[in-house]
Amino acid sequence: MSFHIEAAVGEIADTVLLPGDPLRAKFITETYLEDAFCYNTVRGMLGYTGFYKGKRISVQGTGMGMPTMSIYTTELIVNYGVKNLIRIGSSGSSHPDVKQMDLVLAMGACTNSNMYKHLFGNYSYAPLANFNLLQNAHDMSVKLQKPVKVGLVRTDDHFYDRTPEPLDALTAYQVLTGDMETAALYTVAAKYKANALAILTVTDHSITKETITSEEREKALTDMIEVALETAIK
């Protein structure tokens, strides 16, 4: 047991899928996993362990933002020995070459978070994905004929009140989409020598003004979920 996860040691698999929405964790478990059980309900952040095609997999909700991602990933690695962490989350893009519902595999993450000033002073840290997970996820996306792109993403501390100029500059420098968690995931994984990857679905696009409903965010992002599960068992 840790501060935020009530599972007993051994109840969480070596590989964990990390949706931000705990109800998406519930949906994944009920739709894709066999012989599953719920190991965590603390703060409503649901966590499950079950089997996908014979391989033991866990799914843990993380909430929104870098602080909560840092909390759950640290406890999963340090207290439960998790080796592979795969984020499956929604994102927003302003890049003209990225379409709504495209999958983006985050090779690395830029961020405006002060977390890095606290950790590294004046250095600009560049958090990266694990190469093997990234390669496997790309190969699986192509095999399953999913619309996929690989590149930089941005991780924001703010959901609202973002000024357009920095976002325009990031887009010009080929940052494909943005979320609020990936940079924290990669940084924690690097610290503790775990493997991490963020698979993001572009649910919102600032150019086309396309978006999806909260119910669709919970249940309709099956391309991303299926690539993550197949990557996990590979």
LINUR-V282771 format. One record per backbone hydrogen bond with DSSP energy under -1.0 kcal/mol. CO is the residue of the C=O (numbers start at 1). NH is the residue of the N-H. Records with the same first field share a line. If there is no record, write none. Layout:
CO=NH + NH
//
This chain:
5=2
8=11
14=83 + 84
15=58
16=86
17=60
18=88
19=62
20=63
21=25
22=26
23=27
24=28
25=29
26=30
27=31
28=32
29=33
34=51
37=49
40=47
41=44
42=45
44=46
46=61
47=39 + 40
48=59
49=37
50=57
51=34
52=55
55=52
57=50
58=17
59=48
65=69
66=70
67=71
68=72
69=73
70=74
71=75
72=76
73=77
74=78
75=79
76=82
77=81
83=195
84=16
85=197
86=18
87=199
89=201
91=203 + 204
92=178
93=206
95=98
99=102
102=202
103=149
104=200
105=151
107=129
108=153
110=155
114=118
115=119
116=120
117=121
120=123
127=109
130=134
131=135
132=136
133=137
134=138
135=139
136=140
137=141
138=142
139=143
140=144
141=146
142=145
147=103
149=105
151=107
152=176
153=110
154=179
155=112
164=168
165=169
166=170
167=171
168=172
169=173
170=175
171=174
177=154
178=92
179=156
181=185
182=186
183=187
184=188
185=189
186=190
187=191
188=192
189=194
195=85
196=130
197=87
198=106
199=89
200=104
201=91 + 203
202=101
204=93
205=209
210=205
213=217
214=218
215=219
216=220
220=222
221=225
222=226
223=227
224=228
225=229
226=230
227=231
228=232
229=233
230=234
//
